[in-house]
């Protein structure tokens, strides 16, 4: 897994931070006033940029790297 958070946009970092707080796509969308589809697109882009496969892996990555996201 690549750990290159610098490749992420500010929006992607904000979403990854919320994922690290165990928020669902719906909760993230409500909090950031985004559609659930937009959040899912961001999640997909994050996975691609970080070479992560699967949403559970994304959550694990977010939890492990929570301090780096602040």
PyMOL Python script that loads the backbone (N, CA, C, O; Angstrom):
from pymol import cmd

cmd.read_pdbstr("""\
ATOM      1  N   UNK A   1       0.823  -1.181   0.000  1.00  0.00           N
ATOM      2  CA  UNK A   1       0.000   0.000   0.000  1.00  0.00           C
ATOM      3  C   UNK A   1       0.869   1.247   0.000  1.00  0.00           C
ATOM      4  O   UNK A   1       1.748   1.390   0.850  1.00  0.00           O
ATOM      5  N   UNK A   2       0.644   2.109  -0.900  1.00  0.00           N
ATOM      6  CA  UNK A   2       1.373   3.364  -0.912  1.00  0.00           C
ATOM      7  C   UNK A   2       0.811   4.265   0.178  1.00  0.00           C
ATOM      8  O   UNK A   2      -0.396   4.285   0.419  1.00  0.00           O
ATOM      9  N   UNK A   3       1.680   4.996   0.824  1.00  0.00           N
ATOM     10  CA  UNK A   3       1.226   5.896   1.883  1.00  0.00           C
ATOM     11  C   UNK A   3       1.601   7.311   1.500  1.00  0.00           C
ATOM     12  O   UNK A   3       2.326   7.982   2.235  1.00  0.00           O
ATOM     13  N   UNK A   4       1.118   7.773   0.360  1.00  0.00           N
ATOM     14  CA  UNK A   4       1.476   9.089  -0.116  1.00  0.00           C
ATOM     15  C   UNK A   4       0.278  10.022  -0.004  1.00  0.00           C
ATOM     16  O   UNK A   4      -0.432  10.262  -0.981  1.00  0.00           O
ATOM     17  N   UNK A   5       0.065  10.540   1.188  1.00  0.00           N
ATOM     18  CA  UNK A   5      -1.076  11.413   1.431  1.00  0.00           C
ATOM     19  C   UNK A   5      -0.955  12.728   0.678  1.00  0.00           C
ATOM     20  O   UNK A   5      -1.954  13.423   0.491  1.00  0.00           O
ATOM     21  N   UNK A   6       0.250  13.082   0.243  1.00  0.00           N
ATOM     22  CA  UNK A   6       0.434  14.341  -0.472  1.00  0.00           C
ATOM     23  C   UNK A   6      -0.240  14.321  -1.842  1.00  0.00           C
ATOM     24  O   UNK A   6      -0.470  15.380  -2.427  1.00  0.00           O
ATOM     25  N   UNK A   7      -0.558  13.144  -2.359  1.00  0.00           N
ATOM     26  CA  UNK A   7      -1.252  13.044  -3.645  1.00  0.00           C
ATOM     27  C   UNK A   7      -2.739  13.370  -3.537  1.00  0.00           C
ATOM     28  O   UNK A   7      -3.410  13.571  -4.550  1.00  0.00           O
ATOM     29  N   UNK A   8      -3.250  13.421  -2.317  1.00  0.00           N
ATOM     30  CA  UNK A   8      -4.678  13.648  -2.123  1.00  0.00           C
ATOM     31  C   UNK A   8      -5.006  15.140  -2.160  1.00  0.00           C
ATOM     32  O   UNK A   8      -4.216  15.975  -1.720  1.00  0.00           O
ATOM     33  N   UNK A   9      -6.185  15.457  -2.695  1.00  0.00           N
ATOM     34  CA  UNK A   9      -6.678  16.835  -2.658  1.00  0.00           C
ATOM     35  C   UNK A   9      -7.148  17.157  -1.251  1.00  0.00           C
ATOM     36  O   UNK A   9      -7.299  16.263  -0.419  1.00  0.00           O
ATOM     37  N   UNK A  10      -7.381  18.440  -0.987  1.00  0.00           N
ATOM     38  CA  UNK A  10      -7.882  18.843   0.331  1.00  0.00           C
ATOM     39  C   UNK A  10      -9.228  18.170   0.623  1.00  0.00           C
ATOM     40  O   UNK A  10      -9.475  17.732   1.746  1.00  0.00           O
ATOM     41  N   UNK A  11     -10.087  18.091  -0.383  1.00  0.00           N
ATOM     42  CA  UNK A  11     -11.397  17.456  -0.196  1.00  0.00           C
ATOM     43  C   UNK A  11     -11.233  15.981   0.146  1.00  0.00           C
ATOM     44  O   UNK A  11     -11.935  15.463   1.015  1.00  0.00           O
ATOM     45  N   UNK A  12     -10.312  15.304  -0.530  1.00  0.00           N
ATOM     46  CA  UNK A  12     -10.077  13.885  -0.258  1.00  0.00           C
ATOM     47  C   UNK A  12      -9.511  13.683   1.140  1.00  0.00           C
ATOM     48  O   UNK A  12      -9.881  12.731   1.828  1.00  0.00           O
ATOM     49  N   UNK A  13      -8.620  14.570   1.565  1.00  0.00           N
ATOM     50  CA  UNK A  13      -8.068  14.479   2.924  1.00  0.00           C
ATOM     51  C   UNK A  13      -9.163  14.694   3.965  1.00  0.00           C
ATOM     52  O   UNK A  13      -9.201  14.006   4.985  1.00  0.00           O
ATOM     53  N   UNK A  14     -10.046  15.646   3.705  1.00  0.00           N
ATOM     54  CA  UNK A  14     -11.150  15.921   4.633  1.00  0.00           C
ATOM     55  C   UNK A  14     -12.058  14.688   4.739  1.00  0.00           C
ATOM     56  O   UNK A  14     -12.489  14.322   5.832  1.00  0.00           O
ATOM     57  N   UNK A  15     -12.338  14.062   3.615  1.00  0.00           N
ATOM     58  CA  UNK A  15     -13.178  12.869   3.619  1.00  0.00           C
ATOM     59  C   UNK A  15     -12.463  11.715   4.304  1.00  0.00           C
ATOM     60  O   UNK A  15     -13.082  10.979   5.072  1.00  0.00           O
ATOM     61  N   UNK A  16     -11.173  11.544   4.043  1.00  0.00           N
ATOM     62  CA  UNK A  16     -10.406  10.486   4.700  1.00  0.00           C
ATOM     63  C   UNK A  16     -10.368  10.701   6.212  1.00  0.00           C
ATOM     64  O   UNK A  16     -10.423   9.736   6.975  1.00  0.00           O
ATOM     65  N   UNK A  17     -10.275  11.938   6.644  1.00  0.00           N
ATOM     66  CA  UNK A  17     -10.318  12.242   8.079  1.00  0.00           C
ATOM     67  C   UNK A  17     -11.661  11.813   8.673  1.00  0.00           C
ATOM     68  O   UNK A  17     -11.703  11.224   9.753  1.00  0.00           O
ATOM     69  N   UNK A  18     -12.748  12.106   7.973  1.00  0.00           N
ATOM     70  CA  UNK A  18     -14.068  11.711   8.473  1.00  0.00           C
ATOM     71  C   UNK A  18     -14.228  10.201   8.456  1.00  0.00           C
ATOM     72  O   UNK A  18     -14.877   9.640   9.338  1.00  0.00           O
ATOM     73  N   UNK A  19     -13.645   9.536   7.467  1.00  0.00           N
ATOM     74  CA  UNK A  19     -13.654   8.068   7.433  1.00  0.00           C
ATOM     75  C   UNK A  19     -12.926   7.531   8.660  1.00  0.00           C
ATOM     76  O   UNK A  19     -13.346   6.541   9.259  1.00  0.00           O
ATOM     77  N   UNK A  20     -11.823   8.201   9.031  1.00  0.00           N
ATOM     78  CA  UNK A  20     -11.057   7.752  10.199  1.00  0.00           C
ATOM     79  C   UNK A  20     -11.848   7.891  11.495  1.00  0.00           C
ATOM     80  O   UNK A  20     -11.503   7.281  12.506  1.00  0.00           O
ATOM     81  N   UNK A  21     -12.906   8.692  11.463  1.00  0.00           N
ATOM     82  CA  UNK A  21     -13.805   8.813  12.613  1.00  0.00           C
ATOM     83  C   UNK A  21     -15.018   7.898  12.453  1.00  0.00           C
ATOM     84  O   UNK A  21     -16.047   8.073  13.105  1.00  0.00           O
ATOM     85  N   UNK A  22     -14.861   6.915  11.562  1.00  0.00           N
ATOM     86  CA  UNK A  22     -15.849   5.853  11.355  1.00  0.00           C
ATOM     87  C   UNK A  22     -17.196   6.381  10.851  1.00  0.00           C
ATOM     88  O   UNK A  22     -18.248   5.845  11.200  1.00  0.00           O
ATOM     89  N   UNK A  23     -17.157   7.422  10.039  1.00  0.00           N
ATOM     90  CA  UNK A  23     -18.387   7.975   9.465  1.00  0.00           C
ATOM     91  C   UNK A  23     -18.705   7.273   8.147  1.00  0.00           C
ATOM     92  O   UNK A  23     -17.807   6.907   7.389  1.00  0.00           O
ATOM     93  N   UNK A  24     -19.983   7.096   7.892  1.00  0.00           N
ATOM     94  CA  UNK A  24     -20.438   6.493   6.644  1.00  0.00           C
ATOM     95  C   UNK A  24     -20.442   7.547   5.534  1.00  0.00           C
ATOM     96  O   UNK A  24     -20.332   8.743   5.801  1.00  0.00           O
ATOM     97  N   UNK A  25     -20.570   7.091   4.304  1.00  0.00           N
ATOM     98  CA  UNK A  25     -20.649   8.030   3.180  1.00  0.00           C
ATOM     99  C   UNK A  25     -21.834   8.965   3.348  1.00  0.00           C
ATOM    100  O   UNK A  25     -21.734  10.155   3.046  1.00  0.00           O
ATOM    101  N   UNK A  26     -22.942   8.446   3.823  1.00  0.00           N
ATOM    102  CA  UNK A  26     -24.129   9.287   4.033  1.00  0.00           C
ATOM    103  C   UNK A  26     -23.862  10.352   5.098  1.00  0.00           C
ATOM    104  O   UNK A  26     -24.230  11.513   4.918  1.00  0.00           O
ATOM    105  N   UNK A  27     -23.228   9.964   6.200  1.00  0.00           N
ATOM    106  CA  UNK A  27     -22.916  10.919   7.268  1.00  0.00           C
ATOM    107  C   UNK A  27     -21.926  11.981   6.777  1.00  0.00           C
ATOM    108  O   UNK A  27     -22.061  13.163   7.094  1.00  0.00           O
ATOM    109  N   UNK A  28     -20.938  11.546   6.006  1.00  0.00           N
ATOM    110  CA  UNK A  28     -19.955  12.486   5.456  1.00  0.00           C
ATOM    111  C   UNK A  28     -20.644  13.458   4.505  1.00  0.00           C
ATOM    112  O   UNK A  28     -20.394  14.662   4.555  1.00  0.00           O
ATOM    113  N   UNK A  29     -21.504  12.941   3.647  1.00  0.00           N
ATOM    114  CA  UNK A  29     -22.246  13.792   2.720  1.00  0.00           C
ATOM    115  C   UNK A  29     -23.097  14.814   3.445  1.00  0.00           C
ATOM    116  O   UNK A  29     -23.130  15.984   3.063  1.00  0.00           O
ATOM    117  N   UNK A  30     -23.784  14.380   4.487  1.00  0.00           N
ATOM    118  CA  UNK A  30     -24.613  15.300   5.271  1.00  0.00           C
ATOM    119  C   UNK A  30     -23.757  16.376   5.929  1.00  0.00           C
ATOM    120  O   UNK A  30     -24.120  17.552   5.930  1.00  0.00           O
ATOM    121  N   UNK A  31     -22.621  15.969   6.488  1.00  0.00           N
ATOM    122  CA  UNK A  31     -21.755  16.906   7.197  1.00  0.00           C
ATOM    123  C   UNK A  31     -21.117  17.930   6.258  1.00  0.00           C
ATOM    124  O   UNK A  31     -20.968  19.098   6.617  1.00  0.00           O
ATOM    125  N   UNK A  32     -20.741  17.490   5.058  1.00  0.00           N
ATOM    126  CA  UNK A  32     -20.055  18.376   4.109  1.00  0.00           C
ATOM    127  C   UNK A  32     -20.988  18.942   3.041  1.00  0.00           C
ATOM    128  O   UNK A  32     -20.548  19.647   2.132  1.00  0.00           O
ATOM    129  N   UNK A  33     -22.269  18.632   3.156  1.00  0.00           N
ATOM    130  CA  UNK A  33     -23.270  19.091   2.196  1.00  0.00           C
ATOM    131  C   UNK A  33     -22.936  18.619   0.772  1.00  0.00           C
ATOM    132  O   UNK A  33     -22.979  19.389  -0.187  1.00  0.00           O
ATOM    133  N   UNK A  34     -22.604  17.324   0.673  1.00  0.00           N
ATOM    134  CA  UNK A  34     -22.295  16.685  -0.605  1.00  0.00           C
ATOM    135  C   UNK A  34     -23.265  15.535  -0.833  1.00  0.00           C
ATOM    136  O   UNK A  34     -23.818  14.978   0.115  1.00  0.00           O
ATOM    137  N   UNK A  35     -23.465  15.188  -2.098  1.00  0.00           N
ATOM    138  CA  UNK A  35     -24.293  14.014  -2.382  1.00  0.00           C
ATOM    139  C   UNK A  35     -23.514  12.760  -2.000  1.00  0.00           C
ATOM    140  O   UNK A  35     -22.284  12.765  -1.973  1.00  0.00           O
ATOM    141  N   UNK A  36     -24.234  11.706  -1.710  1.00  0.00           N
ATOM    142  CA  UNK A  36     -23.578  10.442  -1.363  1.00  0.00           C
ATOM    143  C   UNK A  36     -22.727   9.960  -2.528  1.00  0.00           C
ATOM    144  O   UNK A  36     -21.676   9.357  -2.313  1.00  0.00           O
ATOM    145  N   UNK A  37     -23.161  10.214  -3.748  1.00  0.00           N
ATOM    146  CA  UNK A  37     -22.407   9.812  -4.941  1.00  0.00           C
ATOM    147  C   UNK A  37     -21.061  10.546  -5.014  1.00  0.00           C
ATOM    148  O   UNK A  37     -20.044   9.953  -5.373  1.00  0.00           O
ATOM    149  N   UNK A  38     -21.063  11.828  -4.676  1.00  0.00           N
ATOM    150  CA  UNK A  38     -19.810  12.598  -4.668  1.00  0.00           C
ATOM    151  C   UNK A  38     -18.847  12.029  -3.631  1.00  0.00           C
ATOM    152  O   UNK A  38     -17.653  11.894  -3.899  1.00  0.00           O
ATOM    153  N   UNK A  39     -19.358  11.697  -2.458  1.00  0.00           N
ATOM    154  CA  UNK A  39     -18.517  11.110  -1.414  1.00  0.00           C
ATOM    155  C   UNK A  39     -17.958   9.769  -1.895  1.00  0.00           C
ATOM    156  O   UNK A  39     -16.777   9.481  -1.699  1.00  0.00           O
ATOM    157  N   UNK A  40     -18.791   8.965  -2.512  1.00  0.00           N
ATOM    158  CA  UNK A  40     -18.331   7.670  -3.018  1.00  0.00           C
ATOM    159  C   UNK A  40     -17.268   7.841  -4.102  1.00  0.00           C
ATOM    160  O   UNK A  40     -16.326   7.052  -4.173  1.00  0.00           O
ATOM    161  N   UNK A  41     -17.412   8.855  -4.937  1.00  0.00           N
ATOM    162  CA  UNK A  41     -16.393   9.140  -5.948  1.00  0.00           C
ATOM    163  C   UNK A  41     -15.071   9.520  -5.294  1.00  0.00           C
ATOM    164  O   UNK A  41     -14.007   9.065  -5.716  1.00  0.00           O
ATOM    165  N   UNK A  42     -15.142  10.357  -4.259  1.00  0.00           N
ATOM    166  CA  UNK A  42     -13.932  10.728  -3.524  1.00  0.00           C
ATOM    167  C   UNK A  42     -13.289   9.493  -2.892  1.00  0.00           C
ATOM    168  O   UNK A  42     -12.071   9.324  -2.952  1.00  0.00           O
ATOM    169  N   UNK A  43     -14.101   8.640  -2.295  1.00  0.00           N
ATOM    170  CA  UNK A  43     -13.576   7.419  -1.674  1.00  0.00           C
ATOM    171  C   UNK A  43     -12.864   6.555  -2.713  1.00  0.00           C
ATOM    172  O   UNK A  43     -11.793   6.007  -2.448  1.00  0.00           O
ATOM    173  N   UNK A  44     -13.458   6.439  -3.881  1.00  0.00           N
ATOM    174  CA  UNK A  44     -12.864   5.656  -4.958  1.00  0.00           C
ATOM    175  C   UNK A  44     -11.539   6.270  -5.420  1.00  0.00           C
ATOM    176  O   UNK A  44     -10.564   5.554  -5.648  1.00  0.00           O
ATOM    177  N   UNK A  45     -11.512   7.592  -5.556  1.00  0.00           N
ATOM    178  CA  UNK A  45     -10.285   8.276  -5.965  1.00  0.00           C
ATOM    179  C   UNK A  45      -9.187   8.106  -4.912  1.00  0.00           C
ATOM    180  O   UNK A  45      -8.021   7.912  -5.258  1.00  0.00           O
ATOM    181  N   UNK A  46      -9.552   8.178  -3.643  1.00  0.00           N
ATOM    182  CA  UNK A  46      -8.587   7.983  -2.561  1.00  0.00           C
ATOM    183  C   UNK A  46      -7.988   6.583  -2.668  1.00  0.00           C
ATOM    184  O   UNK A  46      -6.772   6.413  -2.581  1.00  0.00           O
ATOM    185  N   UNK A  47      -8.839   5.592  -2.855  1.00  0.00           N
ATOM    186  CA  UNK A  47      -8.365   4.211  -2.979  1.00  0.00           C
ATOM    187  C   UNK A  47      -7.402   4.070  -4.148  1.00  0.00           C
ATOM    188  O   UNK A  47      -6.371   3.409  -4.026  1.00  0.00           O
ATOM    189  N   UNK A  48      -7.727   4.684  -5.273  1.00  0.00           N
ATOM    190  CA  UNK A  48      -6.850   4.604  -6.443  1.00  0.00           C
ATOM    191  C   UNK A  48      -5.499   5.257  -6.169  1.00  0.00           C
ATOM    192  O   UNK A  48      -4.453   4.686  -6.477  1.00  0.00           O
ATOM    193  N   UNK A  49      -5.527   6.445  -5.594  1.00  0.00           N
ATOM    194  CA  UNK A  49      -4.287   7.180  -5.346  1.00  0.00           C
ATOM    195  C   UNK A  49      -3.395   6.495  -4.317  1.00  0.00           C
ATOM    196  O   UNK A  49      -2.170   6.574  -4.399  1.00  0.00           O
ATOM    197  N   UNK A  50      -4.011   5.825  -3.350  1.00  0.00           N
ATOM    198  CA  UNK A  50      -3.240   5.179  -2.285  1.00  0.00           C
ATOM    199  C   UNK A  50      -3.036   3.688  -2.539  1.00  0.00           C
ATOM    200  O   UNK A  50      -2.463   2.983  -1.708  1.00  0.00           O
ATOM    201  N   UNK A  51      -3.507   3.214  -3.687  1.00  0.00           N
ATOM    202  CA  UNK A  51      -3.381   1.804  -4.060  1.00  0.00           C
ATOM    203  C   UNK A  51      -4.008   0.896  -3.007  1.00  0.00           C
ATOM    204  O   UNK A  51      -3.404  -0.072  -2.546  1.00  0.00           O
ATOM    205  N   UNK A  52      -5.245   1.245  -2.642  1.00  0.00           N
ATOM    206  CA  UNK A  52      -6.011   0.483  -1.647  1.00  0.00           C
ATOM    207  C   UNK A  52      -7.166  -0.190  -2.365  1.00  0.00           C
ATOM    208  O   UNK A  52      -7.813   0.409  -3.224  1.00  0.00           O
ATOM    209  N   UNK A  53      -7.416  -1.433  -2.008  1.00  0.00           N
ATOM    210  CA  UNK A  53      -8.507  -2.173  -2.620  1.00  0.00           C
ATOM    211  C   UNK A  53      -9.551  -2.504  -1.565  1.00  0.00           C
ATOM    212  O   UNK A  53      -9.274  -3.248  -0.623  1.00  0.00           O
ATOM    213  N   UNK A  54     -10.747  -1.956  -1.720  1.00  0.00           N
ATOM    214  CA  UNK A  54     -11.854  -2.278  -0.820  1.00  0.00           C
ATOM    215  C   UNK A  54     -12.081  -1.230   0.251  1.00  0.00           C
ATOM    216  O   UNK A  54     -11.146  -0.596   0.739  1.00  0.00           O
ATOM    217  N   UNK A  55     -13.346  -1.065   0.603  1.00  0.00           N
ATOM    218  CA  UNK A  55     -13.714  -0.043   1.580  1.00  0.00           C
ATOM    219  C   UNK A  55     -13.238  -0.384   2.990  1.00  0.00           C
ATOM    220  O   UNK A  55     -12.893   0.512   3.761  1.00  0.00           O
ATOM    221  N   UNK A  56     -13.216  -1.672   3.332  1.00  0.00           N
ATOM    222  CA  UNK A  56     -12.697  -2.032   4.656  1.00  0.00           C
ATOM    223  C   UNK A  56     -11.224  -1.677   4.760  1.00  0.00           C
ATOM    224  O   UNK A  56     -10.765  -1.217   5.806  1.00  0.00           O
ATOM    225  N   UNK A  57     -10.488  -1.888   3.691  1.00  0.00           N
ATOM    226  CA  UNK A  57      -9.070  -1.527   3.678  1.00  0.00           C
ATOM    227  C   UNK A  57      -8.891  -0.017   3.798  1.00  0.00           C
ATOM    228  O   UNK A  57      -7.945   0.456   4.426  1.00  0.00           O
ATOM    229  N   UNK A  58      -9.808   0.733   3.189  1.00  0.00           N
ATOM    230  CA  UNK A  58      -9.755   2.192   3.288  1.00  0.00           C
ATOM    231  C   UNK A  58      -9.979   2.623   4.737  1.00  0.00           C
ATOM    232  O   UNK A  58      -9.272   3.499   5.236  1.00  0.00           O
ATOM    233  N   UNK A  59     -10.935   2.030   5.402  1.00  0.00           N
ATOM    234  CA  UNK A  59     -11.191   2.341   6.807  1.00  0.00           C
ATOM    235  C   UNK A  59      -9.974   1.991   7.659  1.00  0.00           C
ATOM    236  O   UNK A  59      -9.570   2.782   8.511  1.00  0.00           O
ATOM    237  N   UNK A  60      -9.395   0.831   7.441  1.00  0.00           N
ATOM    238  CA  UNK A  60      -8.197   0.429   8.188  1.00  0.00           C
ATOM    239  C   UNK A  60      -7.069   1.431   7.976  1.00  0.00           C
ATOM    240  O   UNK A  60      -6.406   1.835   8.932  1.00  0.00           O
ATOM    241  N   UNK A  61      -6.849   1.833   6.719  1.00  0.00           N
ATOM    242  CA  UNK A  61      -5.806   2.808   6.411  1.00  0.00           C
ATOM    243  C   UNK A  61      -6.087   4.124   7.138  1.00  0.00           C
ATOM    244  O   UNK A  61      -5.189   4.706   7.747  1.00  0.00           O
ATOM    245  N   UNK A  62      -7.336   4.589   7.072  1.00  0.00           N
ATOM    246  CA  UNK A  62      -7.701   5.861   7.702  1.00  0.00           C
ATOM    247  C   UNK A  62      -7.465   5.797   9.205  1.00  0.00           C
ATOM    248  O   UNK A  62      -6.946   6.748   9.790  1.00  0.00           O
ATOM    249  N   UNK A  63      -7.835   4.700   9.830  1.00  0.00           N
ATOM    250  CA  UNK A  63      -7.642   4.559  11.269  1.00  0.00           C
ATOM    251  C   UNK A  63      -6.154   4.559  11.647  1.00  0.00           C
ATOM    252  O   UNK A  63      -5.749   5.200  12.616  1.00  0.00           O
ATOM    253  N   UNK A  64      -5.353   3.831  10.867  1.00  0.00           N
ATOM    254  CA  UNK A  64      -3.906   3.735  11.150  1.00  0.00           C
ATOM    255  C   UNK A  64      -3.199   5.073  10.951  1.00  0.00           C
ATOM    256  O   UNK A  64      -2.204   5.363  11.615  1.00  0.00           O
ATOM    257  N   UNK A  65      -3.723   5.884  10.032  1.00  0.00           N
ATOM    258  CA  UNK A  65      -3.051   7.135   9.670  1.00  0.00           C
ATOM    259  C   UNK A  65      -3.789   8.372  10.145  1.00  0.00           C
ATOM    260  O   UNK A  65      -3.548   9.467   9.637  1.00  0.00           O
ATOM    261  N   UNK A  66      -4.678   8.220  11.104  1.00  0.00           N
ATOM    262  CA  UNK A  66      -5.495   9.350  11.575  1.00  0.00           C
ATOM    263  C   UNK A  66      -4.648  10.535  11.994  1.00  0.00           C
ATOM    264  O   UNK A  66      -4.986  11.673  11.668  1.00  0.00           O
ATOM    265  N   UNK A  67      -3.547  10.297  12.714  1.00  0.00           N
ATOM    266  CA  UNK A  67      -2.707  11.393  13.182  1.00  0.00           C
ATOM    267  C   UNK A  67      -2.047  12.163  12.041  1.00  0.00           C
ATOM    268  O   UNK A  67      -1.797  13.362  12.160  1.00  0.00           O
ATOM    269  N   UNK A  68      -1.767  11.480  10.947  1.00  0.00           N
ATOM    270  CA  UNK A  68      -1.127  12.131   9.795  1.00  0.00           C
ATOM    271  C   UNK A  68      -2.104  12.997   9.011  1.00  0.00           C
ATOM    272  O   UNK A  68      -1.685  13.825   8.202  1.00  0.00           O
ATOM    273  N   UNK A  69      -3.382  12.818   9.238  1.00  0.00           N
ATOM    274  CA  UNK A  69      -4.402  13.529   8.477  1.00  0.00           C
ATOM    275  C   UNK A  69      -4.718  14.899   9.060  1.00  0.00           C
ATOM    276  O   UNK A  69      -5.252  15.760   8.361  1.00  0.00           O
ATOM    277  N   UNK A  70      -4.401  15.108  10.314  1.00  0.00           N
ATOM    278  CA  UNK A  70      -4.751  16.362  10.997  1.00  0.00           C
ATOM    279  C   UNK A  70      -3.964  17.539  10.492  1.00  0.00           C
ATOM    280  O   UNK A  70      -4.150  18.658  10.971  1.00  0.00           O
TER     281      UNK A  70
END
""", "prot")
cmd.dss("prot")
cmd.show_as("cartoon", "prot")
cmd.util.cbc("prot")
cmd.orient("prot")
